[in-house]
Structures are given as structure tokens and as C-alpha cells.
Amino acid sequence: MAKQTPIMKRIEHPLCSPSLGAARQLTSLHFGQAGSGDKVYIQASLHADELPGMLVAWHLKAALKQLEAAGHLRGEIVLVPQANPIGHDQTLLGQQLGRFELASGENFNRYYPQLAQTLYPGLKPLLGHDAARNTRLIRDALLAAIEQTPGRTELHSLRQRLMLLAVDADIVLDLHCDYDAALHVYTGTPLWEQCEPLARYLGSSAQFLSTDAGGDPFDEACCRIWWELQALAEQDGLDAAIELACLSVTVELRGQGDVNHALARQDAEAILNFLRHRGLVTDRAASEPPALKHPATPLAGSENLYAPHAGVVVFLVAPGSRVEIGQPVAEVIDPVNDRVSVLASQYGGVVYALENRHYASTGMWVAKVATATAFKTGSLLSA
């Protein structure tokens, strides 16, 4: 009998039980063969109230099953369609509260371990001129360090399990969305050359670059260690070949309401085209990606427009629109006292996200603009 091609291995990863009689698990789906090529890790809805990625993951799952059965996968693809089972069980008075864990108040996409300083002393005497060997050594050290991290709480165990699945991958895609937004991406500044084809396939309207966004999000925990180890080696005068071995990208799949099959199929096909471009999907040659809609800009140039007083919000442009300096983006109208405040960009750029509520409290962000001017310092991400 002919040997059958394996189709999708499913693994359940138990999380730390938070209470008597309560237990959750994380599910990972594995396609292709580990060690036969590059590894890709894709997860959806780490912020559990951001659902477009889960639908994209479902379409990817179906496509990857077919590709694997036909022998068109080279390497390994790990898919986690629901990266946050804790957040999906946080429904309060009919509202999904999936951005922060209710037990601790912590953002599910913050406080992932940044291990360059910790691991470098042990790695230093082992690193040499063979970049591939160095990559294996660094990944082994990463996996061992994360494995030894105590999973004291359910949230800690979730972070640990996600990192163990992702940290040795060549490509990491973390699928999120904003409130009301155009598709946009975040990646490390040194990774832009690798990321640009993905942004083009996705039709991304804004591309944000940073080397340390603040808050230690998941994507940076997977990729930042590589350029930080490069810097530590250079600082010590160590002649070691350390490559940028992980392209890690946060993909914001438009807004929370953009959950439909047409967009999900489009986004899944864009991701598959990128994997064809990288040689991991071999059913056909990758198509030429479209031109980039807008140049990459520093995350430090993301401009928030805030409501100066409470009132009704009227948006004057759609997400993805380019605005000039001083061009009105939104109005905040106080119908009691007849105050009307026009919000405009000080720098000009692409309006990439809007608040999806139409009542603003004083000081609330209303719109975000991707500008070319790096004017922010400190933590660059919202809470």
C-alpha cells in the first residue's frame, strides 16, 4: 500500500488551571514536515475581540490541508487559529472583553520575554563564523530559556506556550485588527526588506517600523533578539555571524467589523502568495505583488488625534485616506454647548485607524495618522 501523505497534525496544549474545576487548552495545527525547510508560525486573535484573523486562519487551514495532501508544502507551517482561549471566555454583560486579562488587567499582547541580555553571556563563547550553526545555537538557547520560565498563572502559561511554538520560526505572522482601520502592518526596522513583499501582497496601507516599540509585544519577542545579539557581539568586538533569522510581523486586518468571507479569502491568498514567494508553498510560482500603497514610516511617527472635549464624533475621511497637513479628519460636536472642534493632522500622512465609537470622552483618541516624522519617544504602542 502506498504511503499516505500526512494531513494536519493537531496538538492540544493544556494551560495552567486558574481555579478548581476550570481548565483551558491552546490548539496548534501543524502542516508539512518539521526540519524539511523553513518554519512558519501564524496565530490569530491574541486580542480575543479582534476576530478577522480567526476567519482568515480558517480559510488558511482549508487551503493548507489541500496543499499538504498534494505535496506542495516545503518546511513546516504551524497555525494557531485561536491564540487566546482565556480572552474568548471573558464576556461581561454581553460584551467581549478580549484585550486585557480580567484577573490581572494585563494586555494579552504585552510582557513577552526579551532574552538577548540574559542569553548572550552563555552564547558568546559558542558563536562563530557559521551563521546557520549560530542560528541553531540561539534557537536552542531560546527554547530552553522559555521552557524553564515558570508558568505561575494561566496567562503566564499561555504566553509561554505561544512562545515555544513560535520562537524558532523563520516567519511569524501575528494576525490582529484595529477598531475601524485600513489594513496595516508592524515589523522591525531591520526586517523591512524581508517584510515588504508581504505588505505588497496584502495591499497594506501603512507599514510601521521600530526596533523597540515598548511593552514587549509578542512579535518583538520573536525577532528583536536577533538584532540585539548582533549589537551585543559588535559592542564586544566579537566576530560572529548572526543573521536576522526571524521575520516577525503583526498584521492588522482592517477593523473589528471586517469579518466576511470575501476579505478573509483575499487575505489568506495574500499570505499564501507570500509563502510561495518565500518558497514554502510550491503549487505554482508566486504572482508579482502589487506596488506598495504607501512607503514604510517610523512607528514613532504615528500621530494620534485626541478629542479636546466630550461630544459626538463625525469622521470626515475613511481609513486608508491620505491627508495633508491641517486637513480635517474628524469633528467632535458638543450639542449641549454648541462646541465644534475640528481634528487635523499636524504632519500629514495616511489615516490608518479610526475609533469605532461615535461618542468621545475628553482626551480619547479619535483617529491615527501614519506620518513620516518620528516625533514620539518612550512606549510607542497604545495600552
BALOBA-1460 file (C-alpha; in Angstrom, 3 decimals):
// residues 383
<rec num="1" residu="m" x="0.000" y="0.000" z="0.000"/>
<rec num="2" residu="a" x="1.319" y="3.424" z="-0.939"/>
<rec num="3" residu="k" x="2.321" y="5.627" z="1.959"/>
<rec num="4" residu="q" x="-0.235" y="8.366" z="2.543"/>
<rec num="5" residu="t" x="0.805" y="11.973" z="2.807"/>
<rec num="6" residu="p" x="0.028" y="13.204" z="6.340"/>
<rec num="7" residu="i" x="-2.618" y="15.878" z="6.585"/>
<rec num="8" residu="m" x="-2.519" y="18.284" z="9.509"/>
<rec num="9" residu="k" x="-1.338" y="17.218" z="12.907"/>
<rec num="10" residu="r" x="-3.403" y="18.702" z="15.756"/>
<rec num="11" residu="i" x="-1.866" y="19.223" z="19.206"/>
<rec num="12" residu="e" x="-3.651" y="20.338" z="22.365"/>
<rec num="13" residu="h" x="-1.534" y="22.287" z="24.866"/>
<rec num="14" residu="p" x="-3.067" y="22.443" z="28.374"/>
<rec num="15" residu="l" x="-2.836" y="25.779" z="30.160"/>
<rec num="16" residu="c" x="-2.349" y="26.268" z="33.874"/>
<rec num="17" residu="s" x="-5.706" y="25.806" z="35.624"/>
<rec num="18" residu="p" x="-6.838" y="29.111" z="37.185"/>
<rec num="19" residu="s" x="-9.351" y="27.580" z="39.573"/>
<rec num="20" residu="l" x="-10.807" y="24.298" z="40.796"/>
<rec num="21" residu="g" x="-12.835" y="22.670" z="38.047"/>
<rec num="22" residu="a" x="-11.533" y="25.011" z="35.325"/>
<rec num="23" residu="a" x="-9.135" y="24.095" z="32.527"/>
<rec num="24" residu="r" x="-8.375" y="25.508" z="29.084"/>
<rec num="25" residu="q" x="-6.116" y="24.480" z="26.268"/>
<rec num="26" residu="l" x="-4.420" y="26.011" z="23.265"/>
<rec num="27" residu="t" x="-4.741" y="24.190" z="19.923"/>
<rec num="28" residu="s" x="-1.988" y="24.207" z="17.307"/>
<rec num="29" residu="l" x="-2.304" y="22.771" z="13.786"/>
<rec num="30" residu="h" x="0.869" y="21.517" z="12.092"/>
<rec num="31" residu="f" x="1.304" y="21.157" z="8.335"/>
<rec num="32" residu="g" x="4.278" y="19.874" z="6.371"/>
<rec num="33" residu="q" x="7.342" y="18.305" z="7.937"/>
<rec num="34" residu="a" x="9.447" y="19.865" z="10.671"/>
<rec num="35" residu="g" x="13.089" y="20.194" z="9.693"/>
<rec num="36" residu="s" x="12.478" y="19.868" z="5.953"/>
<rec num="37" residu="g" x="12.743" y="23.603" z="5.325"/>
<rec num="38" residu="d" x="11.823" y="26.894" z="6.920"/>
<rec num="39" residu="k" x="9.258" y="27.062" z="9.708"/>
<rec num="40" residu="v" x="6.289" y="29.437" z="9.552"/>
<rec num="41" residu="y" x="4.144" y="30.285" z="12.578"/>
<rec num="42" residu="i" x="0.772" y="32.034" z="12.174"/>
<rec num="43" residu="q" x="-1.585" y="32.904" z="15.024"/>
<rec num="44" residu="a" x="-4.911" y="34.733" z="15.192"/>
<rec num="45" residu="s" x="-6.827" y="36.769" z="17.758"/>
<rec num="46" residu="l" x="-4.280" y="37.154" z="20.540"/>
<rec num="47" residu="h" x="-6.548" y="40.088" z="21.322"/>
<rec num="48" residu="a" x="-9.661" y="37.977" z="21.559"/>
<rec num="49" residu="d" x="-12.055" y="40.738" z="20.482"/>
<rec num="50" residu="e" x="-10.212" y="41.029" z="17.143"/>
<rec num="51" residu="l" x="-11.830" y="38.332" z="15.009"/>
<rec num="52" residu="p" x="-10.915" y="38.850" z="11.315"/>
<rec num="53" residu="g" x="-7.741" y="36.790" z="11.809"/>
<rec num="54" residu="m" x="-9.674" y="33.770" z="13.071"/>
<rec num="55" residu="l" x="-11.674" y="33.665" z="9.848"/>
<rec num="56" residu="v" x="-8.505" y="34.102" z="7.783"/>
<rec num="57" residu="a" x="-6.962" y="31.230" z="9.766"/>
<rec num="58" residu="w" x="-9.955" y="29.036" z="8.975"/>
<rec num="59" residu="h" x="-9.525" y="29.696" z="5.243"/>
<rec num="60" residu="l" x="-5.775" y="29.087" z="5.552"/>
<rec num="61" residu="k" x="-6.433" y="25.794" z="7.328"/>
<rec num="62" residu="a" x="-8.567" y="24.517" z="4.444"/>
<rec num="63" residu="a" x="-6.015" y="25.626" z="1.839"/>
<rec num="64" residu="l" x="-3.052" y="24.169" z="3.739"/>
<rec num="65" residu="k" x="-4.788" y="20.809" z="4.071"/>
<rec num="66" residu="q" x="-5.155" y="20.631" z="0.299"/>
<rec num="67" residu="l" x="-1.611" y="21.826" z="-0.343"/>
<rec num="68" residu="e" x="-0.177" y="19.312" z="2.087"/>
<rec num="69" residu="a" x="-2.197" y="16.445" z="0.601"/>
<rec num="70" residu="a" x="-0.871" y="17.359" z="-2.847"/>
<rec num="71" residu="g" x="2.726" y="17.529" z="-1.597"/>
<rec num="72" residu="h" x="3.061" y="21.278" z="-2.143"/>
<rec num="73" residu="l" x="4.474" y="22.304" z="1.230"/>
<rec num="74" residu="r" x="8.191" y="22.643" z="1.854"/>
<rec num="75" residu="g" x="9.075" y="23.007" z="5.504"/>
<rec num="76" residu="e" x="6.632" y="23.340" z="8.393"/>
<rec num="77" residu="i" x="3.660" y="25.651" z="8.899"/>
<rec num="78" residu="v" x="2.163" y="25.945" z="12.395"/>
<rec num="79" residu="l" x="-1.262" y="27.567" z="12.602"/>
<rec num="80" residu="v" x="-2.938" y="28.632" z="15.859"/>
<rec num="81" residu="p" x="-6.454" y="29.760" z="14.863"/>
<rec num="82" residu="q" x="-7.384" y="30.818" z="18.409"/>
<rec num="83" residu="a" x="-4.375" y="32.214" z="20.223"/>
<rec num="84" residu="n" x="-6.323" y="33.366" z="23.275"/>
<rec num="85" residu="p" x="-8.865" y="30.932" z="24.752"/>
<rec num="86" residu="i" x="-8.734" y="32.941" z="28.000"/>
<rec num="87" residu="g" x="-9.933" y="36.145" z="26.344"/>
<rec num="88" residu="h" x="-12.679" y="34.387" z="24.407"/>
<rec num="89" residu="d" x="-14.213" y="33.326" z="27.726"/>
<rec num="90" residu="q" x="-14.349" y="36.922" z="29.013"/>
<rec num="91" residu="t" x="-17.861" y="38.032" z="28.111"/>
<rec num="92" residu="l" x="-19.292" y="40.588" z="30.517"/>
<rec num="93" residu="l" x="-22.851" y="41.894" z="30.147"/>
<rec num="94" residu="g" x="-22.886" y="40.799" z="26.531"/>
<rec num="95" residu="q" x="-19.554" y="42.449" z="25.642"/>
<rec num="96" residu="q" x="-16.441" y="40.561" z="24.544"/>
<rec num="97" residu="l" x="-13.515" y="41.803" z="26.660"/>
<rec num="98" residu="g" x="-10.558" y="40.244" z="24.921"/>
<rec num="99" residu="r" x="-7.739" y="42.817" z="25.049"/>
<rec num="100" residu="f" x="-6.903" y="42.609" z="28.761"/>
<rec num="101" residu="e" x="-6.996" y="39.652" z="31.124"/>
<rec num="102" residu="l" x="-9.637" y="40.384" z="33.745"/>
<rec num="103" residu="a" x="-7.671" y="38.662" z="36.534"/>
<rec num="104" residu="s" x="-4.561" y="40.839" z="36.197"/>
<rec num="105" residu="g" x="-5.555" y="43.749" z="33.951"/>
<rec num="106" residu="e" x="-2.624" y="42.897" z="31.676"/>
<rec num="107" residu="n" x="-2.774" y="43.292" z="27.912"/>
<rec num="108" residu="f" x="-2.615" y="39.860" z="26.274"/>
<rec num="109" residu="n" x="-0.061" y="41.232" z="23.767"/>
<rec num="110" residu="r" x="2.440" y="42.677" z="26.224"/>
<rec num="111" residu="y" x="5.161" y="41.459" z="28.613"/>
<rec num="112" residu="y" x="6.669" y="38.704" z="26.487"/>
<rec num="113" residu="p" x="10.265" y="37.820" z="27.420"/>
<rec num="114" residu="q" x="13.123" y="39.740" z="25.802"/>
<rec num="115" residu="l" x="16.088" y="37.429" z="26.309"/>
<rec num="116" residu="a" x="19.084" y="38.881" z="24.464"/>
<rec num="117" residu="q" x="20.853" y="40.230" z="27.570"/>
<rec num="118" residu="t" x="20.100" y="37.046" z="29.516"/>
<rec num="119" residu="l" x="21.325" y="34.607" z="26.888"/>
<rec num="120" residu="y" x="24.281" y="36.482" z="25.419"/>
<rec num="121" residu="p" x="26.888" y="35.623" z="28.111"/>
<rec num="122" residu="g" x="26.284" y="31.903" z="27.615"/>
<rec num="123" residu="l" x="26.172" y="32.154" z="23.837"/>
<rec num="124" residu="k" x="29.224" y="34.396" z="23.433"/>
<rec num="125" residu="p" x="31.911" y="31.666" z="23.624"/>
<rec num="126" residu="l" x="29.911" y="29.411" z="21.274"/>
<rec num="127" residu="l" x="29.234" y="31.812" z="18.405"/>
<rec num="128" residu="g" x="31.490" y="31.663" z="15.353"/>
<rec num="129" residu="h" x="31.569" y="32.347" z="11.625"/>
<rec num="130" residu="d" x="28.925" y="29.770" z="10.625"/>
<rec num="131" residu="a" x="25.647" y="31.724" z="10.573"/>
<rec num="132" residu="a" x="23.435" y="28.631" z="10.245"/>
<rec num="133" residu="r" x="25.130" y="26.963" z="13.218"/>
<rec num="134" residu="n" x="24.800" y="30.162" z="15.253"/>
<rec num="135" residu="t" x="21.089" y="30.312" z="14.437"/>
<rec num="136" residu="r" x="20.597" y="26.759" z="15.714"/>
<rec num="137" residu="l" x="22.513" y="27.551" z="18.906"/>
<rec num="138" residu="i" x="20.492" y="30.705" z="19.554"/>
<rec num="139" residu="r" x="17.172" y="28.982" z="18.903"/>
<rec num="140" residu="d" x="18.075" y="26.088" z="21.191"/>
<rec num="141" residu="a" x="19.010" y="28.552" z="23.925"/>
<rec num="142" residu="l" x="15.773" y="30.472" z="23.427"/>
<rec num="143" residu="l" x="13.612" y="27.350" z="23.629"/>
<rec num="144" residu="a" x="15.432" y="26.126" z="26.737"/>
<rec num="145" residu="a" x="15.082" y="29.503" z="28.487"/>
<rec num="146" residu="i" x="11.368" y="29.759" z="27.721"/>
<rec num="147" residu="e" x="10.778" y="26.155" z="28.753"/>
<rec num="148" residu="q" x="12.311" y="26.950" z="32.145"/>
<rec num="149" residu="t" x="10.155" y="30.046" z="32.661"/>
<rec num="150" residu="p" x="7.641" y="29.255" z="35.401"/>
<rec num="151" residu="g" x="4.013" y="29.323" z="34.245"/>
<rec num="152" residu="r" x="2.711" y="30.716" z="37.534"/>
<rec num="153" residu="t" x="-0.709" y="31.702" z="36.212"/>
<rec num="154" residu="e" x="-2.948" y="30.775" z="33.313"/>
<rec num="155" residu="l" x="-1.856" y="33.912" z="31.446"/>
<rec num="156" residu="h" x="1.832" y="33.134" z="32.036"/>
<rec num="157" residu="s" x="1.314" y="29.604" z="30.726"/>
<rec num="158" residu="l" x="-0.426" y="30.959" z="27.614"/>
<rec num="159" residu="r" x="2.483" y="33.304" z="26.896"/>
<rec num="160" residu="q" x="4.974" y="30.503" z="27.449"/>
<rec num="161" residu="r" x="3.144" y="28.088" z="25.165"/>
<rec num="162" residu="l" x="2.789" y="30.639" z="22.337"/>
<rec num="163" residu="m" x="6.492" y="31.476" z="22.550"/>
<rec num="164" residu="l" x="7.527" y="27.815" z="22.486"/>
<rec num="165" residu="l" x="5.507" y="27.328" z="19.309"/>
<rec num="166" residu="a" x="6.844" y="30.456" z="17.589"/>
<rec num="167" residu="v" x="10.301" y="31.471" z="18.743"/>
<rec num="168" residu="d" x="12.238" y="29.055" z="16.498"/>
<rec num="169" residu="a" x="10.275" y="30.016" z="13.355"/>
<rec num="170" residu="d" x="11.753" y="31.741" z="10.318"/>
<rec num="171" residu="i" x="8.494" y="33.643" z="9.731"/>
<rec num="172" residu="v" x="5.992" y="34.708" z="12.420"/>
<rec num="173" residu="l" x="2.673" y="36.328" z="11.488"/>
<rec num="174" residu="d" x="0.506" y="37.635" z="14.327"/>
<rec num="175" residu="l" x="-2.978" y="38.428" z="12.972"/>
<rec num="176" residu="h" x="-4.773" y="41.316" z="14.688"/>
<rec num="177" residu="c" x="-7.118" y="44.157" z="13.705"/>
<rec num="178" residu="d" x="-7.844" y="47.693" z="14.902"/>
<rec num="179" residu="y" x="-11.207" y="49.337" z="15.674"/>
<rec num="180" residu="d" x="-12.045" y="50.739" z="12.227"/>
<rec num="181" residu="a" x="-8.993" y="50.643" z="10.008"/>
<rec num="182" residu="a" x="-7.235" y="50.077" z="6.733"/>
<rec num="183" residu="l" x="-5.002" y="47.025" z="6.626"/>
<rec num="184" residu="h" x="-1.576" y="47.850" z="8.064"/>
<rec num="185" residu="v" x="1.500" y="46.049" z="9.405"/>
<rec num="186" residu="y" x="4.149" y="46.434" z="12.106"/>
<rec num="187" residu="t" x="7.646" y="44.946" z="11.906"/>
<rec num="188" residu="g" x="11.220" y="45.556" z="12.997"/>
<rec num="189" residu="t" x="13.148" y="48.254" z="11.169"/>
<rec num="190" residu="p" x="15.933" y="45.804" z="10.180"/>
<rec num="191" residu="l" x="13.296" y="43.432" z="8.757"/>
<rec num="192" residu="w" x="11.614" y="45.782" z="6.299"/>
<rec num="193" residu="e" x="13.334" y="44.369" z="3.211"/>
<rec num="194" residu="q" x="12.015" y="40.901" z="4.108"/>
<rec num="195" residu="c" x="8.574" y="42.243" z="5.036"/>
<rec num="196" residu="e" x="7.922" y="44.473" z="2.023"/>
<rec num="197" residu="p" x="6.662" y="41.685" z="-0.300"/>
<rec num="198" residu="l" x="4.169" y="40.613" z="2.371"/>
<rec num="199" residu="a" x="2.906" y="44.197" z="2.755"/>
<rec num="200" residu="r" x="2.508" y="44.412" z="-1.015"/>
<rec num="201" residu="y" x="0.631" y="41.104" z="-1.320"/>
<rec num="202" residu="l" x="-1.694" y="42.174" z="1.499"/>
<rec num="203" residu="g" x="-2.312" y="45.614" z="-0.022"/>
<rec num="204" residu="s" x="-1.219" y="47.233" z="3.229"/>
<rec num="205" residu="s" x="-1.955" y="50.952" z="3.546"/>
<rec num="206" residu="a" x="0.573" y="51.706" z="6.302"/>
<rec num="207" residu="q" x="3.783" y="49.975" z="7.394"/>
<rec num="208" residu="f" x="5.282" y="50.802" z="10.766"/>
<rec num="209" residu="l" x="8.922" y="50.198" z="11.655"/>
<rec num="210" residu="s" x="10.639" y="50.200" z="15.045"/>
<rec num="211" residu="t" x="13.410" y="48.416" z="16.916"/>
<rec num="212" residu="d" x="11.736" y="48.678" z="20.337"/>
<rec num="213" residu="a" x="8.059" y="49.606" z="20.383"/>
<rec num="214" residu="g" x="7.758" y="49.365" z="24.166"/>
<rec num="215" residu="g" x="5.630" y="46.992" z="26.189"/>
<rec num="216" residu="d" x="7.353" y="43.828" z="24.873"/>
<rec num="217" residu="p" x="4.689" y="42.615" z="22.431"/>
<rec num="218" residu="f" x="4.653" y="39.085" z="21.042"/>
<rec num="219" residu="d" x="6.066" y="39.892" z="17.613"/>
<rec num="220" residu="e" x="9.135" y="41.640" z="19.064"/>
<rec num="221" residu="a" x="9.809" y="38.766" z="21.458"/>
<rec num="222" residu="c" x="10.295" y="36.572" z="18.392"/>
<rec num="223" residu="c" x="12.501" y="38.882" z="16.324"/>
<rec num="224" residu="r" x="14.173" y="41.549" z="18.452"/>
<rec num="225" residu="i" x="16.692" y="39.180" z="19.973"/>
<rec num="226" residu="w" x="18.457" y="38.780" z="16.615"/>
<rec num="227" residu="w" x="19.469" y="42.403" z="16.090"/>
<rec num="228" residu="e" x="20.082" y="42.856" z="19.810"/>
<rec num="229" residu="l" x="22.527" y="39.921" z="19.778"/>
<rec num="230" residu="q" x="24.183" y="41.454" z="16.714"/>
<rec num="231" residu="a" x="24.624" y="44.708" z="18.637"/>
<rec num="232" residu="l" x="25.980" y="42.970" z="21.752"/>
<rec num="233" residu="a" x="28.503" y="40.998" z="19.671"/>
<rec num="234" residu="e" x="29.615" y="44.126" z="17.825"/>
<rec num="235" residu="q" x="29.951" y="46.007" z="21.099"/>
<rec num="236" residu="d" x="32.258" y="43.254" z="22.381"/>
<rec num="237" residu="g" x="34.252" y="43.117" z="19.152"/>
<rec num="238" residu="l" x="33.063" y="39.536" z="18.646"/>
<rec num="239" residu="d" x="33.457" y="38.398" z="15.030"/>
<rec num="240" residu="a" x="30.308" y="36.228" z="14.869"/>
<rec num="241" residu="a" x="27.858" y="35.716" z="12.013"/>
<rec num="242" residu="i" x="24.402" y="36.391" z="13.448"/>
<rec num="243" residu="e" x="21.627" y="36.580" z="10.890"/>
<rec num="244" residu="l" x="18.200" y="38.148" z="11.193"/>
<rec num="245" residu="a" x="16.697" y="34.682" z="11.438"/>
<rec num="246" residu="c" x="13.077" y="35.588" z="12.179"/>
<rec num="247" residu="l" x="10.789" y="37.818" z="10.134"/>
<rec num="248" residu="s" x="8.086" y="38.659" z="12.658"/>
<rec num="249" residu="v" x="5.135" y="40.821" z="11.577"/>
<rec num="250" residu="t" x="1.965" y="41.996" z="13.262"/>
<rec num="251" residu="v" x="-0.722" y="42.166" z="10.578"/>
<rec num="252" residu="e" x="-3.706" y="44.397" z="11.369"/>
<rec num="253" residu="l" x="-6.546" y="43.026" z="9.232"/>
<rec num="254" residu="r" x="-8.558" y="46.258" z="8.980"/>
<rec num="255" residu="g" x="-11.294" y="46.806" z="11.614"/>
<rec num="256" residu="q" x="-13.234" y="44.700" z="14.102"/>
<rec num="257" residu="g" x="-16.296" y="44.700" z="11.866"/>
<rec num="258" residu="d" x="-14.430" y="43.433" z="8.784"/>
<rec num="259" residu="v" x="-15.323" y="39.785" z="9.279"/>
<rec num="260" residu="n" x="-16.541" y="38.363" z="5.990"/>
<rec num="261" residu="h" x="-15.556" y="35.571" z="3.644"/>
<rec num="262" residu="a" x="-14.545" y="37.772" z="0.727"/>
<rec num="263" residu="l" x="-11.906" y="39.667" z="2.724"/>
<rec num="264" residu="a" x="-10.776" y="36.551" z="4.595"/>
<rec num="265" residu="r" x="-10.234" y="34.614" z="1.376"/>
<rec num="266" residu="q" x="-8.368" y="37.590" z="-0.089"/>
<rec num="267" residu="d" x="-6.089" y="37.862" z="2.944"/>
<rec num="268" residu="a" x="-5.480" y="34.111" z="3.149"/>
<rec num="269" residu="e" x="-4.491" y="34.058" z="-0.530"/>
<rec num="270" residu="a" x="-2.174" y="37.033" z="0.023"/>
<rec num="271" residu="i" x="-0.415" y="35.141" z="2.830"/>
<rec num="272" residu="l" x="-0.142" y="32.038" z="0.641"/>
<rec num="273" residu="n" x="1.313" y="34.148" z="-2.163"/>
<rec num="274" residu="f" x="3.937" y="35.440" z="0.251"/>
<rec num="275" residu="l" x="4.751" y="31.861" z="1.256"/>
<rec num="276" residu="r" x="5.048" y="30.985" z="-2.449"/>
<rec num="277" residu="h" x="7.388" y="33.949" z="-2.806"/>
<rec num="278" residu="r" x="9.480" y="32.521" z="0.048"/>
<rec num="279" residu="g" x="9.467" y="29.021" z="-1.489"/>
<rec num="280" residu="l" x="7.397" y="27.332" z="1.223"/>
<rec num="281" residu="v" x="4.295" y="26.725" z="-0.916"/>
<rec num="282" residu="t" x="5.192" y="25.103" z="-4.230"/>
<rec num="283" residu="d" x="1.909" y="24.520" z="-6.081"/>
<rec num="284" residu="r" x="2.739" y="27.329" z="-8.512"/>
<rec num="285" residu="a" x="5.029" y="30.294" z="-8.932"/>
<rec num="286" residu="a" x="4.238" y="33.331" z="-6.813"/>
<rec num="287" residu="s" x="2.458" y="36.126" z="-8.639"/>
<rec num="288" residu="e" x="4.111" y="39.519" z="-8.804"/>
<rec num="289" residu="p" x="2.926" y="41.542" z="-5.793"/>
<rec num="290" residu="p" x="1.214" y="44.866" z="-6.468"/>
<rec num="291" residu="a" x="3.007" y="48.127" z="-5.812"/>
<rec num="292" residu="l" x="3.236" y="49.266" z="-2.218"/>
<rec num="293" residu="k" x="0.400" y="51.675" z="-1.471"/>
<rec num="294" residu="h" x="2.410" y="53.930" z="0.838"/>
<rec num="295" residu="p" x="6.050" y="53.901" z="1.989"/>
<rec num="296" residu="a" x="7.066" y="52.465" z="5.331"/>
<rec num="297" residu="t" x="7.156" y="55.015" z="8.156"/>
<rec num="298" residu="p" x="8.552" y="55.011" z="11.705"/>
<rec num="299" residu="l" x="6.210" y="53.823" z="14.433"/>
<rec num="300" residu="a" x="7.471" y="56.890" z="16.300"/>
<rec num="301" residu="g" x="5.618" y="58.908" z="13.633"/>
<rec num="302" residu="s" x="2.172" y="57.505" z="14.416"/>
<rec num="303" residu="e" x="0.102" y="60.582" z="15.247"/>
<rec num="304" residu="n" x="-2.965" y="60.256" z="17.472"/>
<rec num="305" residu="l" x="-5.719" y="62.857" z="17.187"/>
<rec num="306" residu="y" x="-7.468" y="63.379" z="20.534"/>
<rec num="307" residu="a" x="-10.866" y="64.768" z="21.456"/>
<rec num="308" residu="p" x="-10.382" y="68.101" z="23.315"/>
<rec num="309" residu="h" x="-13.815" y="67.746" z="24.907"/>
<rec num="310" residu="a" x="-16.671" y="65.272" z="25.015"/>
<rec num="311" residu="g" x="-19.167" y="65.023" z="22.197"/>
<rec num="312" residu="v" x="-20.395" y="63.263" z="19.104"/>
<rec num="313" residu="v" x="-17.669" y="62.228" z="16.659"/>
<rec num="314" residu="v" x="-18.156" y="62.761" z="12.931"/>
<rec num="315" residu="f" x="-15.454" y="61.261" z="10.718"/>
<rec num="316" residu="l" x="-14.645" y="63.218" z="7.566"/>
<rec num="317" residu="v" x="-12.312" y="60.712" z="5.848"/>
<rec num="318" residu="a" x="-12.213" y="56.934" z="5.516"/>
<rec num="319" residu="p" x="-9.423" y="54.676" z="6.789"/>
<rec num="320" residu="g" x="-6.645" y="54.484" z="4.225"/>
<rec num="321" residu="s" x="-7.076" y="58.081" z="3.094"/>
<rec num="322" residu="r" x="-4.044" y="60.314" z="2.646"/>
<rec num="323" residu="v" x="-4.396" y="63.728" z="4.283"/>
<rec num="324" residu="e" x="-2.314" y="66.890" z="4.049"/>
<rec num="325" residu="i" x="-1.110" y="68.997" z="6.967"/>
<rec num="326" residu="g" x="-4.092" y="70.734" z="8.520"/>
<rec num="327" residu="q" x="-6.690" y="68.757" z="6.557"/>
<rec num="328" residu="p" x="-9.776" y="67.983" z="8.697"/>
<rec num="329" residu="v" x="-10.043" y="64.324" z="9.705"/>
<rec num="330" residu="a" x="-12.912" y="64.391" z="12.210"/>
<rec num="331" residu="e" x="-15.177" y="66.715" z="14.161"/>
<rec num="332" residu="v" x="-16.137" y="66.481" z="17.826"/>
<rec num="333" residu="i" x="-19.502" y="68.186" z="18.397"/>
<rec num="334" residu="d" x="-20.858" y="69.151" z="21.808"/>
<rec num="335" residu="p" x="-24.599" y="69.556" z="21.094"/>
<rec num="336" residu="v" x="-25.289" y="70.996" z="24.550"/>
<rec num="337" residu="n" x="-22.893" y="73.948" z="24.360"/>
<rec num="338" residu="d" x="-22.508" y="74.184" z="20.566"/>
<rec num="339" residu="r" x="-18.772" y="73.496" z="20.635"/>
<rec num="340" residu="v" x="-17.376" y="72.066" z="17.408"/>
<rec num="341" residu="s" x="-13.730" y="71.013" z="17.325"/>
<rec num="342" residu="v" x="-12.072" y="70.031" z="14.065"/>
<rec num="343" residu="l" x="-9.276" y="67.493" z="14.383"/>
<rec num="344" residu="a" x="-6.489" y="67.656" z="11.800"/>
<rec num="345" residu="s" x="-3.039" y="66.175" z="11.314"/>
<rec num="346" residu="q" x="-0.034" y="68.323" z="12.183"/>
<rec num="347" residu="y" x="2.230" y="66.315" z="9.872"/>
<rec num="348" residu="g" x="0.114" y="64.822" z="7.079"/>
<rec num="349" residu="g" x="0.117" y="61.164" z="6.102"/>
<rec num="350" residu="v" x="-2.215" y="58.164" z="5.912"/>
<rec num="351" residu="v" x="-5.230" y="57.925" z="8.217"/>
<rec num="352" residu="y" x="-4.886" y="54.262" z="9.087"/>
<rec num="353" residu="a" x="-7.290" y="53.818" z="12.022"/>
<rec num="354" residu="l" x="-10.403" y="55.422" z="13.460"/>
<rec num="355" residu="e" x="-12.169" y="54.873" z="16.751"/>
<rec num="356" residu="n" x="-15.333" y="52.854" z="16.181"/>
<rec num="357" residu="r" x="-17.362" y="54.686" z="18.813"/>
<rec num="358" residu="h" x="-19.105" y="57.897" z="17.886"/>
<rec num="359" residu="y" x="-19.174" y="59.415" z="21.357"/>
<rec num="360" residu="a" x="-15.868" y="60.750" z="22.623"/>
<rec num="361" residu="s" x="-14.941" y="61.410" z="26.209"/>
<rec num="362" residu="t" x="-12.404" y="64.172" z="26.808"/>
<rec num="363" residu="g" x="-8.912" y="63.063" z="25.831"/>
<rec num="364" residu="m" x="-9.989" y="59.945" z="23.923"/>
<rec num="365" residu="w" x="-8.082" y="59.144" z="20.739"/>
<rec num="366" residu="v" x="-10.296" y="59.540" z="17.698"/>
<rec num="367" residu="a" x="-8.016" y="58.887" z="14.714"/>
<rec num="368" residu="k" x="-4.461" y="57.737" z="13.961"/>
<rec num="369" residu="v" x="-2.266" y="59.014" z="11.134"/>
<rec num="370" residu="a" x="0.890" y="57.366" z="9.801"/>
<rec num="371" residu="t" x="3.360" y="60.197" z="9.270"/>
<rec num="372" residu="a" x="6.963" y="60.230" z="8.072"/>
<rec num="373" residu="t" x="8.074" y="62.392" z="11.024"/>
<rec num="374" residu="a" x="9.447" y="60.455" z="14.020"/>
<rec num="375" residu="f" x="8.353" y="62.684" z="16.879"/>
<rec num="376" residu="k" x="7.461" y="60.215" z="19.664"/>
<rec num="377" residu="t" x="9.710" y="58.772" z="22.350"/>
<rec num="378" residu="g" x="9.107" y="56.136" z="25.005"/>
<rec num="379" residu="s" x="6.480" y="53.452" z="24.556"/>
<rec num="380" residu="l" x="5.049" y="53.694" z="21.047"/>
<rec num="381" residu="l" x="2.082" y="51.316" z="21.394"/>
<rec num="382" residu="s" x="-1.329" y="52.008" z="22.869"/>
<rec num="383" residu="a" x="-2.310" y="50.243" z="26.075"/>
